Amino acid sequence: MIGICSALERARWSVWDQPAALLPLNYIDAVQRAGGLVVMLPPDPLLAADPTAALELIDGLILAGGADIDPAAYDQEAHAETADTVPARDAFEIALARGAIERDLPVLGICRGMQLINVALGGTLVQHLPEHLGHEEHRRVLGSFDGAEHDVLLTDGSLAADAAGELAHATKSHHHQGVDRLGDGLIVSGVSSLDELPEAVELADRRFVLGVQWHPEADQGSSVVGALVRAAAARTATALARE
């Protein structure tokens, strides 16, 4: 049972145009292809205060992509290019991430989710990469992965390399922010071939806490989401065997 955090967005469907809890279908498809079941986790103020009830229902957690994280979460003022923040979502997901890590529940952070893991562990973000890198290669076309492919170079023996199944991993990218100061305990296990920007981070002292800056759910050939599902299944099997 894999919990996936959902966005709060305005959406249109059928004859309706309303606020909605939203999750792109490719996240669900990726988990289902790997044999997992999906529970959507929309922001909830009660769970932000105490995420125990949600964490007891799931075997693994995916922190999905989406809007920029409110810089107030890491004690910075907002950059002019930081947009569409949803502080209620940030607080909810930070609580879930910290609770899952404390329980040693498998966690996969994707794009914003990688950044969220970093912030949850006390790290900071670069709010607009083009100013620092001098290019916009990490988000070439707004709202599309067209032309967004580049390699990420993964550390041999790392969780990231094991999940991806290779050391030079072709990825689909769509982000304008990135990790700056690393959160407590995190190590960088993958960097962009374009500019050495950190694109994979992990916790060495947990069974599976991995953040990837790219979008494996958008690549049907990727094994990264499947690695999270397998880690969740293995953790549950171990717990059942002990009973």
Backbone as CSV, one residue per row, in Angstrom:
resi,resn,N_x,N_y,N_z,CA_x,CA_y,CA_z,C_x,C_y,C_z
1,MET,0.853,-1.185,0.000,0.000,0.000,0.000,0.891,1.237,0.000
2,ILE,0.877,1.973,-1.082,1.759,3.126,-1.251,0.943,4.407,-1.176
3,GLY,1.262,5.253,-0.201,0.634,6.563,-0.112,1.362,7.546,-1.008
4,ILE,0.608,8.321,-1.784,1.192,9.347,-2.647,0.541,10.681,-2.308
5,CYS,1.351,11.659,-1.979,0.834,12.979,-1.637,0.295,13.681,-2.878
6,SER,-0.863,14.287,-2.737,-1.500,14.945,-3.874,-1.431,16.461,-3.746
7,ALA,-1.541,17.118,-4.873,-1.532,18.577,-4.928,-2.933,19.123,-4.678
8,LEU,-2.996,20.387,-4.312,-4.256,21.118,-4.282,-4.241,22.096,-5.448
9,GLU,-5.123,21.882,-6.421,-5.141,22.683,-7.637,-6.590,22.956,-8.057
10,ARG,-6.762,23.923,-8.930,-8.060,24.095,-9.580,-8.053,23.223,-10.824
11,ALA,-9.121,22.459,-11.007,-9.147,21.497,-12.106,-10.501,21.520,-12.799
12,ARG,-10.503,21.108,-14.062,-11.729,20.996,-14.844,-11.940,19.548,-15.246
13,TRP,-13.167,19.047,-15.047,-13.528,17.723,-15.525,-15.035,17.702,-15.759
14,SER,-15.445,16.993,-16.807,-16.856,16.955,-17.178,-17.396,18.386,-17.243
15,VAL,-18.430,18.684,-16.449,-19.009,20.033,-16.445,-18.510,20.868,-15.267
16,TRP,-17.495,20.366,-14.542,-17.062,20.998,-13.301,-15.755,21.759,-13.467
17,ASP,-15.634,22.821,-12.702,-14.413,23.616,-12.606,-14.294,24.014,-11.141
18,GLN,-13.502,23.249,-10.381,-13.478,23.400,-8.933,-12.087,23.129,-8.373
19,PRO,-11.829,23.559,-7.125,-10.609,23.103,-6.445,-10.625,21.588,-6.305
20,ALA,-9.459,20.974,-6.438,-9.394,19.509,-6.404,-8.078,19.050,-5.794
21,ALA,-8.122,17.864,-5.202,-6.896,17.158,-4.828,-6.465,16.386,-6.064
22,LEU,-5.261,16.667,-6.545,-4.868,16.237,-7.887,-3.587,15.408,-7.855
23,LEU,-3.600,14.317,-8.614,-2.406,13.488,-8.770,-2.349,12.999,-10.211
24,PRO,-1.289,13.332,-10.955,-1.186,12.829,-12.320,-1.256,11.301,-12.364
25,LEU,-1.955,10.784,-13.360,-2.211,9.353,-13.447,-0.929,8.541,-13.603
26,ASN,0.139,9.147,-14.160,1.341,8.343,-14.384,2.004,7.899,-13.076
27,TYR,1.809,8.645,-11.969,2.295,8.157,-10.677,1.569,6.874,-10.281
28,ILE,0.251,6.885,-10.440,-0.556,5.714,-10.081,-0.191,4.536,-10.976
29,ASP,-0.063,4.794,-12.272,0.299,3.724,-13.206,1.631,3.091,-12.835
30,ALA,2.616,3.913,-12.464,3.948,3.384,-12.141,3.900,2.473,-10.919
31,VAL,3.134,2.856,-9.906,3.007,2.011,-8.716,2.260,0.728,-9.051
32,GLN,1.186,0.834,-9.817,0.407,-0.350,-10.158,1.209,-1.325,-11.022
33,ARG,2.013,-0.806,-11.946,2.851,-1.696,-12.759,3.823,-2.492,-11.894
34,ALA,4.229,-1.900,-10.772,5.175,-2.569,-9.866,4.475,-3.466,-8.857
35,GLY,3.144,-3.551,-8.931,2.416,-4.453,-8.047,1.906,-3.817,-6.771
36,GLY,1.947,-2.499,-6.677,1.471,-1.820,-5.481,0.068,-1.277,-5.632
37,LEU,-0.548,-0.973,-4.501,-1.835,-0.291,-4.450,-1.594,1.153,-4.026
38,VAL,-2.424,2.068,-4.498,-2.205,3.491,-4.262,-3.285,4.068,-3.342
39,VAL,-2.842,4.848,-2.365,-3.723,5.672,-1.548,-3.301,7.121,-1.748
40,MET,-4.209,7.966,-2.196,-3.903,9.386,-2.334,-3.997,10.064,-0.977
41,LEU,-3.019,10.915,-0.696,-2.947,11.615,0.587,-3.007,13.121,0.349
42,PRO,-4.208,13.718,0.388,-4.315,15.172,0.250,-3.917,15.862,1.544
43,PRO,-3.501,17.119,1.477,-3.143,17.855,2.689,-4.265,17.808,3.722
44,ASP,-3.874,17.601,4.971,-4.834,17.453,6.062,-4.228,18.089,7.305
45,PRO,-4.847,19.141,7.862,-4.249,19.815,9.022,-4.119,18.920,10.245
46,LEU,-5.031,17.961,10.425,-4.921,17.054,11.567,-3.702,16.145,11.417
47,LEU,-3.471,15.664,10.199,-2.314,14.803,9.969,-1.021,15.604,9.966
48,ALA,-1.097,16.883,9.602,0.094,17.721,9.691,0.544,17.851,11.143
49,ALA,-0.429,17.876,12.056,-0.102,17.943,13.482,0.398,16.612,14.009
50,ASP,-0.155,15.514,13.483,0.258,14.173,13.908,-0.050,13.205,12.782
51,PRO,0.961,12.801,11.991,0.721,11.962,10.813,0.590,10.473,11.108
52,THR,0.554,10.089,12.383,0.585,8.672,12.753,-0.501,7.861,12.055
53,ALA,-1.739,8.357,12.051,-2.846,7.582,11.492,-2.616,7.237,10.028
54,ALA,-2.092,8.182,9.249,-1.826,7.911,7.839,-0.660,6.945,7.672
55,LEU,0.391,7.142,8.452,1.584,6.308,8.303,1.322,4.859,8.701
56,GLU,0.354,4.636,9.584,0.016,3.275,9.970,-0.763,2.533,8.880
57,LEU,-1.318,3.268,7.931,-2.098,2.662,6.850,-1.252,2.217,5.670
58,ILE,-0.053,2.789,5.523,0.715,2.586,4.298,2.013,1.846,4.566
59,ASP,2.557,1.262,3.482,3.823,0.522,3.555,4.973,1.301,2.947
60,GLY,4.650,2.339,2.192,5.668,3.191,1.575,5.044,4.518,1.208
61,LEU,5.891,5.543,1.047,5.421,6.904,0.800,6.125,7.494,-0.408
62,ILE,5.344,8.069,-1.319,5.895,8.846,-2.429,5.498,10.306,-2.253
63,LEU,6.498,11.169,-2.233,6.294,12.616,-2.220,6.399,13.069,-3.672
64,ALA,5.268,13.457,-4.237,5.192,13.710,-5.670,5.659,15.117,-6.023
65,GLY,5.770,15.375,-7.326,6.155,16.688,-7.822,5.028,17.688,-7.669
66,GLY,5.308,18.933,-8.051,4.281,19.959,-7.968,4.854,21.342,-7.753
67,ALA,4.063,22.169,-7.065,4.384,23.586,-6.903,5.618,23.798,-6.034
68,ASP,6.202,24.996,-6.158,7.355,25.370,-5.339,7.007,25.293,-3.850
69,ILE,7.989,24.924,-3.046,7.842,24.916,-1.595,7.973,26.348,-1.082
70,ASP,7.106,26.714,-0.149,7.156,28.049,0.447,8.519,28.242,1.114
71,PRO,9.290,29.258,0.711,10.612,29.466,1.313,10.582,29.705,2.816
72,ALA,9.430,30.086,3.358,9.329,30.240,4.808,9.608,28.917,5.517
73,ALA,9.403,27.799,4.829,9.666,26.485,5.420,11.148,26.261,5.671
74,TYR,12.009,27.026,4.958,13.453,26.924,5.217,14.064,28.304,5.496
75,ASP,13.219,29.161,6.082,13.669,30.445,6.646,14.304,31.369,5.610
76,GLN,13.702,31.450,4.438,14.158,32.393,3.418,12.990,33.226,2.911
77,GLU,13.313,34.382,2.352,12.322,35.189,1.665,12.092,34.623,0.261
78,ALA,10.909,34.861,-0.265,10.584,34.324,-1.584,11.294,35.092,-2.693
79,HIS,11.884,34.341,-3.629,12.439,34.899,-4.855,11.288,35.300,-5.772
80,ALA,11.529,36.240,-6.666,10.491,36.702,-7.595,9.964,35.569,-8.474
81,GLU,10.804,34.544,-8.740,10.395,33.435,-9.597,9.780,32.277,-8.825
82,THR,9.758,32.347,-7.499,9.100,31.315,-6.702,7.598,31.553,-6.751
83,ALA,6.833,30.524,-7.173,5.420,30.754,-7.481,4.543,29.599,-7.012
84,ASP,3.266,29.921,-6.841,2.208,28.926,-6.621,2.417,28.085,-5.364
85,THR,3.016,28.677,-4.346,3.263,27.913,-3.119,1.948,27.610,-2.403
86,VAL,1.927,26.469,-1.698,0.761,26.042,-0.917,1.277,25.621,0.456
87,PRO,1.371,26.565,1.394,1.965,26.252,2.699,1.293,25.090,3.423
88,ALA,-0.014,24.912,3.248,-0.697,23.794,3.908,-0.182,22.457,3.394
89,ARG,0.098,22.392,2.102,0.670,21.156,1.551,2.078,20.937,2.081
90,ASP,2.865,21.999,2.143,4.239,21.877,2.647,4.247,21.328,4.075
91,ALA,3.426,21.911,4.953,3.414,21.486,6.352,2.996,20.031,6.475
92,PHE,1.985,19.634,5.712,1.500,18.255,5.727,2.588,17.279,5.271
93,GLU,3.239,17.589,4.156,4.223,16.667,3.603,5.503,16.633,4.439
94,ILE,5.889,17.761,5.018,7.050,17.752,5.908,6.787,16.858,7.106
95,ALA,5.582,16.939,7.678,5.235,16.067,8.802,5.247,14.603,8.395
96,LEU,4.671,14.288,7.228,4.678,12.907,6.745,6.100,12.406,6.519
97,ALA,6.927,13.227,5.868,8.297,12.814,5.574,9.067,12.536,6.859
98,ARG,8.976,13.439,7.812,9.696,13.238,9.077,9.182,12.004,9.809
99,GLY,7.856,11.821,9.826,7.296,10.656,10.499,7.685,9.347,9.831
100,ALA,7.675,9.341,8.499,8.053,8.132,7.767,9.526,7.785,7.992
101,ILE,10.374,8.798,7.969,11.808,8.562,8.189,12.047,8.036,9.596
102,GLU,11.354,8.592,10.564,11.497,8.123,11.940,11.086,6.661,12.081
103,ARG,10.059,6.244,11.342,9.576,4.870,11.387,10.379,3.924,10.488
104,ASP,11.301,4.455,9.727,12.037,3.691,8.717,11.100,3.130,7.656
105,LEU,10.085,3.919,7.317,9.171,3.572,6.237,9.822,3.988,4.916
106,PRO,9.802,3.147,3.886,10.407,3.536,2.608,9.782,4.811,2.040
107,VAL,10.644,5.741,1.608,10.207,7.038,1.099,10.916,7.319,-0.219
108,LEU,10.138,7.749,-1.213,10.688,8.209,-2.484,10.178,9.615,-2.739
109,GLY,11.083,10.573,-2.877,10.718,11.932,-3.224,11.048,12.197,-4.681
110,ILE,10.070,12.695,-5.433,10.228,12.939,-6.864,10.129,14.437,-7.134
111,CYS,11.186,15.015,-7.704,11.265,16.431,-8.072,11.002,17.304,-6.847
112,ARG,9.844,17.954,-6.742,9.508,18.698,-5.527,9.681,17.802,-4.291
113,GLY,9.368,16.515,-4.442,9.472,15.591,-3.319,10.892,15.430,-2.816
114,MET,11.879,15.440,-3.722,13.275,15.424,-3.293,13.595,16.687,-2.519
115,GLN,13.140,17.817,-3.023,13.377,19.080,-2.336,12.688,19.095,-0.976
116,LEU,11.502,18.492,-0.893,10.757,18.427,0.362,11.507,17.611,1.397
117,ILE,12.085,16.478,0.998,12.891,15.677,1.926,14.033,16.520,2.472
118,ASN,14.692,17.251,1.593,15.814,18.080,2.013,15.372,19.135,3.019
119,VAL,14.262,19.810,2.738,13.752,20.833,3.648,13.304,20.209,4.963
120,ALA,12.647,19.062,4.910,12.178,18.398,6.127,13.329,18.049,7.062
121,LEU,14.511,17.834,6.491,15.683,17.477,7.295,16.584,18.682,7.560
122,GLY,16.061,19.889,7.351,16.787,21.097,7.719,17.606,21.731,6.617
123,GLY,17.458,21.260,5.378,18.211,21.820,4.265,17.517,23.008,3.638
124,THR,18.168,23.601,2.639,17.636,24.753,1.931,17.644,24.496,0.429
125,LEU,17.008,25.405,-0.316,16.898,25.268,-1.765,17.449,26.486,-2.485
126,VAL,17.935,26.259,-3.698,18.179,27.338,-4.658,16.832,27.623,-5.310
127,GLN,16.350,28.854,-5.189,14.980,29.140,-5.617,14.813,29.341,-7.118
128,HIS,15.888,29.697,-7.828,15.769,29.847,-9.283,17.105,29.488,-9.912
129,LEU,17.198,28.273,-10.399,18.464,27.742,-10.899,19.062,28.535,-12.062
130,PRO,18.275,29.041,-13.010,18.900,29.753,-14.131,19.817,30.885,-13.704
131,GLU,19.517,31.550,-12.592,20.393,32.617,-12.116,21.742,32.081,-11.663
132,HIS,21.772,30.843,-11.177,23.004,30.251,-10.650,23.754,29.455,-11.719
133,LEU,23.010,28.845,-12.635,23.630,27.946,-13.607,23.842,28.590,-14.971
134,GLY,23.113,29.665,-15.238,23.269,30.347,-16.515,22.565,29.677,-17.676
135,HIS,21.646,28.755,-17.384,20.879,28.109,-18.456,19.552,27.606,-17.886
136,GLU,18.645,27.213,-18.790,17.327,26.705,-18.395,17.119,25.278,-18.895
137,GLU,18.185,24.506,-18.910,18.121,23.156,-19.452,17.343,22.189,-18.566
138,HIS,17.120,22.536,-17.299,16.386,21.632,-16.416,14.871,21.788,-16.546
139,ARG,14.427,22.845,-17.211,12.998,23.040,-17.486,12.894,23.772,-18.802
140,ARG,13.008,23.016,-19.886,13.090,23.628,-21.212,11.739,24.118,-21.709
141,VAL,10.672,23.346,-21.458,9.333,23.677,-21.946,8.377,23.584,-20.771
142,LEU,7.741,24.698,-20.419,6.803,24.677,-19.303,5.657,23.704,-19.573
143,GLY,5.398,22.848,-18.584,4.278,21.923,-18.688,4.511,20.744,-19.599
144,SER,5.760,20.481,-19.963,6.057,19.383,-20.883,7.441,18.807,-20.585
145,PHE,7.583,17.510,-20.843,8.896,16.875,-20.769,9.587,16.818,-22.130
146,ASP,9.007,17.450,-23.138,9.601,17.443,-24.475,11.006,18.046,-24.437
147,GLY,11.942,17.318,-24.961,13.318,17.797,-25.003,13.979,17.907,-23.653
148,ALA,13.406,17.229,-22.641,13.871,17.421,-21.269,14.878,16.364,-20.816
149,GLU,15.310,15.505,-21.729,16.171,14.398,-21.331,17.611,14.849,-21.092
150,HIS,18.201,14.366,-20.026,19.641,14.454,-19.828,20.046,13.349,-18.862
151,ASP,21.326,13.019,-18.868,21.820,11.951,-17.998,22.082,12.468,-16.598
152,VAL,21.844,11.605,-15.621,22.274,11.819,-14.252,23.328,10.763,-13.944
153,LEU,24.430,11.191,-13.357,25.540,10.301,-13.036,25.413,9.880,-11.580
154,LEU,25.198,8.580,-11.348,24.895,8.055,-10.026,26.111,7.386,-9.401
155,THR,26.218,7.469,-8.092,27.362,6.918,-7.360,27.265,5.400,-7.299
156,ASP,28.347,4.742,-7.666,28.398,3.279,-7.618,28.130,2.789,-6.197
157,GLY,27.241,1.812,-6.055,26.923,1.255,-4.752,25.852,2.007,-3.990
158,SER,25.342,3.085,-4.554,24.329,3.889,-3.861,22.944,3.291,-4.047
159,LEU,22.019,3.726,-3.187,20.621,3.345,-3.338,20.074,3.848,-4.666
160,ALA,20.463,5.061,-5.049,19.992,5.635,-6.310,20.410,4.778,-7.505
161,ALA,21.666,4.343,-7.519,22.147,3.515,-8.619,21.444,2.163,-8.642
162,ASP,21.203,1.608,-7.456,20.499,0.327,-7.376,19.071,0.476,-7.890
163,ALA,18.404,1.559,-7.508,17.024,1.776,-7.941,16.940,1.996,-9.444
164,ALA,17.899,2.751,-10.001,17.884,3.048,-11.436,18.431,1.904,-12.279
165,GLY,19.273,1.069,-11.670,19.844,-0.071,-12.384,21.014,0.262,-13.272
166,GLU,21.595,1.448,-13.094,22.742,1.854,-13.909,23.379,3.091,-13.290
167,LEU,24.582,3.401,-13.747,25.314,4.541,-13.197,25.109,5.818,-14.007
168,ALA,24.879,5.708,-15.297,24.532,6.857,-16.142,23.085,6.664,-16.559
169,HIS,22.206,7.437,-15.951,20.775,7.192,-16.072,20.113,8.329,-16.844
170,ALA,19.458,8.004,-17.957,18.739,8.996,-18.747,17.457,9.394,-18.021
171,THR,17.212,10.698,-17.902,16.093,11.169,-17.084,15.262,12.206,-17.821
172,LYS,14.036,12.408,-17.314,13.140,13.464,-17.785,13.029,14.496,-16.676
173,SER,13.264,15.752,-17.024,13.423,16.798,-16.025,12.446,17.944,-16.265
174,HIS,11.942,18.530,-15.154,11.089,19.723,-15.260,11.099,20.440,-13.908
175,HIS,12.119,21.264,-13.673,12.222,21.973,-12.400,13.081,23.214,-12.582
176,HIS,12.829,24.229,-11.744,13.654,25.431,-11.782,14.298,25.704,-10.423
177,GLN,14.064,24.808,-9.469,14.698,24.910,-8.160,15.517,23.656,-7.902
178,GLY,16.363,23.711,-6.871,17.203,22.565,-6.576,17.757,22.637,-5.169
179,VAL,18.419,21.573,-4.781,19.006,21.483,-3.442,20.185,22.444,-3.320
180,ASP,20.223,23.152,-2.206,21.360,24.018,-1.877,22.101,23.375,-0.701
181,ARG,21.832,23.825,0.530,22.457,23.176,1.694,21.732,21.873,1.987
182,LEU,22.507,20.806,2.152,21.919,19.496,2.396,21.311,19.400,3.783
183,GLY,20.179,18.685,3.869,19.565,18.392,5.143,20.396,17.399,5.942
184,ASP,20.102,17.293,7.225,20.872,16.454,8.148,20.869,14.997,7.695
185,GLY,22.049,14.440,7.543,22.199,13.024,7.224,22.140,12.684,5.756
186,LEU,21.720,13.608,4.922,21.604,13.319,3.496,22.965,13.333,2.814
187,ILE,23.110,12.473,1.833,24.286,12.482,0.974,23.827,12.619,-0.479
188,VAL,24.637,13.268,-1.291,24.347,13.368,-2.717,24.851,12.102,-3.397
189,SER,23.951,11.417,-4.090,24.332,10.164,-4.755,24.137,10.232,-6.264
190,GLY,23.799,11.418,-6.769,23.676,11.587,-8.206,23.740,13.053,-8.580
191,VAL,24.410,13.349,-9.689,24.520,14.729,-10.169,24.197,14.782,-11.652
192,SER,23.734,15.948,-12.086,23.416,16.145,-13.492,24.682,16.128,-14.336
193,SER,24.594,15.488,-15.492,25.710,15.511,-16.435,25.871,16.895,-17.067
194,LEU,24.855,17.747,-16.941,24.906,19.079,-17.534,25.786,20.034,-16.737
195,ASP,25.695,19.950,-15.385,26.302,20.994,-14.560,26.627,20.554,-13.136
196,GLU,26.511,19.235,-12.854,26.802,18.669,-11.533,25.821,19.132,-10.453
197,LEU,24.657,19.609,-10.852,23.615,19.896,-9.885,23.209,18.599,-9.178
198,PRO,23.045,18.598,-7.839,22.582,17.384,-7.158,21.215,16.940,-7.685
199,GLU,21.130,15.682,-8.113,19.863,15.170,-8.656,19.415,13.887,-7.987
200,ALA,20.192,13.389,-7.026,19.750,12.270,-6.198,20.360,12.449,-4.818
201,VAL,19.523,12.304,-3.795,19.995,12.358,-2.410,19.400,11.175,-1.671
202,GLU,20.081,10.738,-0.622,19.586,9.595,0.143,20.117,9.626,1.569
203,LEU,19.461,8.842,2.420,19.889,8.675,3.809,20.537,7.312,3.959
204,ALA,21.784,7.301,4.352,22.513,6.040,4.439,22.044,5.172,5.598
205,ASP,21.448,5.771,6.633,21.086,4.993,7.819,19.621,4.569,7.821
206,ARG,18.948,4.611,6.674,17.581,4.118,6.552,17.504,3.114,5.410
207,ARG,16.505,2.232,5.483,16.420,1.159,4.479,16.166,1.720,3.083
208,PHE,15.306,2.763,2.980,15.037,3.343,1.663,14.473,4.740,1.850
209,VAL,15.328,5.730,1.806,14.920,7.129,1.730,15.716,7.725,0.582
210,LEU,15.024,7.983,-0.512,15.665,8.410,-1.756,14.904,9.592,-2.343
211,GLY,15.625,10.623,-2.726,15.049,11.726,-3.474,15.691,11.813,-4.839
212,VAL,14.867,11.934,-5.880,15.377,12.095,-7.244,14.776,13.366,-7.833
213,GLN,15.598,14.164,-8.487,15.138,15.438,-9.020,14.395,15.271,-10.337
214,TRP,14.518,14.113,-10.957,13.849,13.871,-12.229,12.488,13.185,-11.993
215,HIS,11.820,12.806,-13.092,10.459,12.264,-13.027,10.420,10.823,-13.555
216,PRO,10.729,9.843,-12.705,10.689,8.449,-13.172,9.289,7.978,-13.543
217,GLU,8.259,8.594,-12.957,6.888,8.179,-13.273,6.530,8.497,-14.719
218,ALA,7.277,9.435,-15.342,7.021,9.818,-16.733,7.765,8.926,-17.724
219,ASP,8.494,7.945,-17.221,9.325,7.065,-18.049,8.936,5.619,-17.753
220,GLN,8.191,4.999,-18.659,7.721,3.631,-18.407,8.864,2.634,-18.321
221,GLY,10.040,3.003,-18.796,11.189,2.102,-18.693,11.957,2.239,-17.394
222,SER,11.583,3.220,-16.550,12.311,3.451,-15.304,11.944,2.410,-14.254
223,SER,12.932,2.017,-13.461,12.713,1.045,-12.379,12.688,1.700,-11.005
224,VAL,12.729,3.041,-10.946,12.876,3.734,-9.663,11.642,3.592,-8.792
225,VAL,10.448,3.816,-9.347,9.226,3.660,-8.551,9.064,2.206,-8.122
226,GLY,9.396,1.287,-9.001,9.334,-0.133,-8.656,10.247,-0.488,-7.495
227,ALA,11.392,0.182,-7.405,12.310,-0.077,-6.292,11.674,0.339,-4.972
228,LEU,10.953,1.438,-4.968,10.239,1.861,-3.754,9.181,0.842,-3.372
229,VAL,8.415,0.350,-4.347,7.371,-0.639,-4.070,7.992,-1.919,-3.519
230,ARG,9.110,-2.358,-4.073,9.763,-3.574,-3.575,10.272,-3.380,-2.145
231,ALA,10.828,-2.208,-1.863,11.310,-1.938,-0.507,10.157,-1.947,0.487
232,ALA,9.008,-1.388,0.086,7.838,-1.380,0.956,7.339,-2.800,1.200
233,ALA,7.293,-3.616,0.145,6.835,-4.994,0.289,7.780,-5.793,1.189
234,ALA,9.078,-5.569,1.035,10.053,-6.294,1.855,9.930,-5.908,3.325
235,ARG,9.714,-4.622,3.599,9.548,-4.176,4.980,8.316,-4.810,5.609
236,THR,7.221,-4.852,4.862,5.984,-5.438,5.375,6.141,-6.934,5.592
237,ALA,6.801,-7.612,4.657,7.010,-9.057,4.816,7.843,-9.368,6.050
238,THR,8.850,-8.565,6.296,9.692,-8.751,7.486,8.878,-8.559,8.754
239,ALA,8.026,-7.527,8.762,7.198,-7.260,9.949,6.218,-8.402,10.183
240,LEU,5.619,-8.949,9.118,4.689,-10.062,9.273,5.385,-11.322,9.774
241,ALA,6.612,-11.555,9.288,7.361,-12.732,9.720,7.679,-12.670,11.214
242,ARG,7.902,-11.465,11.717,8.189,-11.316,13.135,6.976,-11.600,14.010
243,GLU,5.778,-11.378,13.420,4.557,-11.644,14.169,4.279,-13.131,14.251
